[in-house]
Amino acid sequence: MKNKIKDKSFDLVCTFLGTIPAIYTYHLSSINIISFFKNLGISKHIIDIILTAVLSFYVSVGFIIVLIFVELLSFFKRPKVYITFYNEAKTPINNLDFTIEKEEPQFLSIKIETQLRWFQKKIIDFTKPQIQISTNATMCKIELDAGFTYNNSDYKSVERKFLCDILRDFQVSTEKASVTVDVSVLLIKKATGKIKVESAFTNENYFLNLIKKAFKYYCNYDVKPLTIRGE
């Protein structure tokens, strides 16, 4: 029901926006239309009906133009990447508590979910962003969990940051897809902070690095809050 209301509301807005150029075009052309049919000897009643049909046609065309414009804008929409954290029982969590056992690493499952359009996929294939997961403040070391037996080459730990090179694996789709990775989190500094997620890029030549820097914030990360308590 909610989706139906949303769809109808979207159609209503598009119809309203399409009506604006439709009325303007109708205003410009109606005088010529009236003159044309008067010269043919058509009665005023029939001309009024024709004008109503013409206005309806203009509104329909305006509606289609607005839809096309919205679709074109969606090509430039930033991809949204959802990050959710789970424990070993696959239950969503919002904190890791190291206040009792500071020296023991803790298990953390990270679910990465997104949906890519054609243009978004092309941008990602060109810039090759990696998902960089770290803590703010710098207080933990994040590594692949010992029990994670999948393609380890997609993941690596660099300077207390955990890199996931998996965005390239997502294909163009009308539905969301997800990838999950299991990691081990070890407290290395007495502190309390939150998980931080952003894009990172490999270094190439100066020109490509400049282009990639422009796309640093292209991916929009929607991260479920995760607090790490270590003090």
RAMO-V187675 format. One line per field, one symbol per residue. phi: phi as a letter, one per 40 degrees, with the letter a starting at -180 (. if undefined). Layout:
# RAMO-V187675
phi=???
This chain:
# RAMO-V187675
phi=.cccccccccccccccccccccccccccccccccccccccgcccccccccccccccccccccccccccccccccccccccbcbbbbcccgbdbbabbbccbccccbcabbbbbaabcdcccccccccfcbcbbabbccabbbbdcdccbcccccbabbfgbbbbcbccccbcacbcbbbbbbbbbbcbacababcbbacbbccbcdccccccccbdbccccbbcdbcbbba
